[in-house]
Amino acid sequence: MKLFYSLICISFFTISCKEVIKNEKKFVAEQSFEEIQFVEPKVSNSLVVNSKADLLGYWVGDFKADISEEKTDSIYQEKNYNLLNRKITFSIDEIKGDSIFGHSITAGNISLFKGIVFQNESKFVIKADEFKQSKYDGLFVMNISKNDSLLIGNWVAYNPKELKVATRKYQLQKKIFKYNPNNKVDEIFINDDKFNVLKYNDTIDGEAVENEFEEYFTNTEKLYEKNASIDELTSDFVSNLSKADIFILRNSIFARHGFAFRDKQLRMYFEQFDWYMPVFGDVKDELTEIEIKNIDLLLRYEQNAEEYYDTFGR
């Protein structure tokens, strides 16, 4: 398996143009970007750290905003809830002496880093600089006690004035990525950015008033009936799905393969599942035969599928 990272061209790396599967067409990139090809990181299978080699691999957890209550309230008022907490994969790919090399993945942004690791009798300390290729890059400082499995630290953006959240904290656990077609999608998908405002007339204390409520783009119960990585879907089944059913069913295939979604709604939806692990920028070469067939079928129906909305008691 290969890793693909969306970065500005760096002369000493091999560059290849790839596409990732997204919304409208079969193999269309989520955005236009160049990708640099890397071999998969050297992963140590030890989940408890007692040596530098044990640090190698994927460290995954919540990337939480570390900001004042005032800034938090402002973000809520602006309805930018997704900025407060997101999942991060901090991948330590290689260690040479006291130098470490790797990449971070969060909110679909993939950034290279390099840094140093040093140890004393009780713990390892890591300082890692991202490559300053975008406003989302910053400095990681973290530590882990020996004979422990929790990497704890902070992150500070290089350009804090350009971000609503410029400082974050995290506690990461090492995970071994393994594709599992049986991973289930069993939560409701709600697109907070896509809704209808409905108005209705009512009478209160004998006076006529006009009220309104919002109904949101969402899925139906049929979403949970099939697994698009295992079950071969039929035209009869897909033709009765809503647009959101098809959208999530199709993208669940990529989520199981560890695809790092850039789309905010997809990222927020799949990050609520413990099994989801954003690792790769391109997974199309990993798709199984049945998954490819199902993607083809779902795409044929998605554009013209009926949209379904619900209120969810909001």
Helices and strands as residue ranges (DSSP letters): E 2-6, E 15-16, E 35-39, G 52-55, E 57-65, H 69-77, G 81-83, E 85-96, E 99-106, E 109-119, E 123-130, E 138-145, E 150-157, G 160-162, E 167-175, E 190-204, E 207-218, G 221-225, H 235-238, H 243-256, H 264-270, G 284-286, H 289-302, E 309-310
